[in-house]
Amino acid sequence: MRVKTLTPLWTGGVNSKVDRIHETGLLGSLRWWYETLVRGLGGNVCNEEHKCDFDTQKYISSKANSEAERLKEAGLCDVCQVFGATGWKRRFCLSVVEDNIRDAKIQHPIKAYKKKYVSGGKEYVPTWYFSDPSKTNVSPVPPNTPKIGNFEILLQSLDYDFQIEIIKGLIQFIADWAGLGARNQMGFGIIEPIGERTDTNYLYKKLLANVRNCNYTELPSLKNVFLAQIKVGNAEEVETFNIKCDLRRLFSDNKDVRHFVMGTAGEKKDSAKKIAAKIKISHPYNDNLMRIWGWIPEEADCYNKNWDREKIVSDIYKYLTTNYNLEVWREIDSKRDTVTPNITKPEKFLQSLLGL
C-alpha cells in the first residue's frame, strides 16, 4: 500500500527517537485498533495481566474442527492468532519503504491562546515543546522530529490461510477514522492511502468470525469509542492545542476525571502516575478538517454522581457542536451519531464504519 501523510507521522524507535518510520510504531497502532474492534464484537482479547502463551502440545492434540478453535485451545486469543504471542509468530510481515519522506516543520514551542490562573495569581500560557528541526547543535542528530511525505507499506502473508487484505482493510479503517503511529493526541498520524480505496470486506468477515459474548467495561472497545470530524475556519496547527486546552477545562472541577480523560505525565519522580490521553486531536488537514476521537469506558474509579461516561462524552459533543461545524460524529447506540443514530448491533455499526 502506498500512503501519504496528511499530518506528521510519529513512530519512535529506541529512546523514542524518530530517525525514520519505524515498523513497530505502525504495528502498535494496528494491534490497538484490532483489539478494540474485536472487543466491540465480544471477541476474546488477552490483556497485560493475562497474556497469551502458545501451547504446542495442546495445539497438536486438539480435535477442534477449525484452525481458530485449535489455536484458542492452544492458548491464543482472537487477536494473538493474527498478531502473534509467545511461541506463535505474527501471521503477516510488514515493512516500510520511504520513497519520499522528510522531517516535518513543526512549531516549537507551541502555545495555546488560552490562559490559566494558578495558585498565587500567577498566570501562564499552556505550552507544548517539541524538538526544534532548525537546531543542528543538538544530540541526538538528526533532530527528533516526526515525518511527512509518501511511503510504501509492504505487506506479506506468512500463512497460506491468512488473507493479507485483512490488514490492508485495517489500515484503510484507520485512514478513514483515526490516526497511525504514536502521539495522536498531539495531532500526528493522519494518513491517506494513494490510489483506489481498499476493500474492507475481508476485515469485516474476519472480525465477524470473532463474535462472542465477552464484555469489556474498562478497556477500549467499539462499544465505547467515538469518532468525530469538524470543519475549522482558517485553521492552524495551534488549533489542536486550543481544543486540547478547552477540553481539559470541561473537567476543571475534578482533577481525577480530567487526568483520566485527557491524560497526565504524572510527577517526575513517579512515572507510575502517568496516564495516557484517551482523547486524540489531529492537526488540521485537507482544507481545514480536523479529527477528534477517543474512548471513554463505562466504568472507572474516578466516576461519581457528577461524572460518568455519558456526561463526559455529552460535554465533548456539546463543546464541538457549539464551537465548530461538526461534519460527522460516530458512536454506537447513540442519538448523537450522524449516520446511523441509535444503532445497537456492533456488527451493523462496524459495517457502517467500514463503508460496506
ABEGO torsion letter per residue (X at the ends): XBBBBABBBBBBBBGGBBABBBAAAAAAAAAAAAAAAAAAAGBBBBBAABBBBBBAAAAAABABABAAAAAAAAGBBAAAAAAEBBGBBBABBBBBBBABBBBBBBBOBBBBABBBBBBGGBBBBBBBBBBBAABAABOBOBBBBBBBEBBBBBBBBABAABBAAAAAAAAAAAAAABBBEBGAAAGBGBBBBBEBBBBAAAAAAAAAAABBABBBAABBBAAABBBBBBBBBGBBAAAAAAAAAAAAAAAAABAAAAAAAAEBAEBAABAAABBBBABBBBBBBGGGBBBBBEBBBABBAABBAABBAAAAAAAAAAAAAAABBBABBBBBGBAABAABBGBABAAAAAAAAAGX
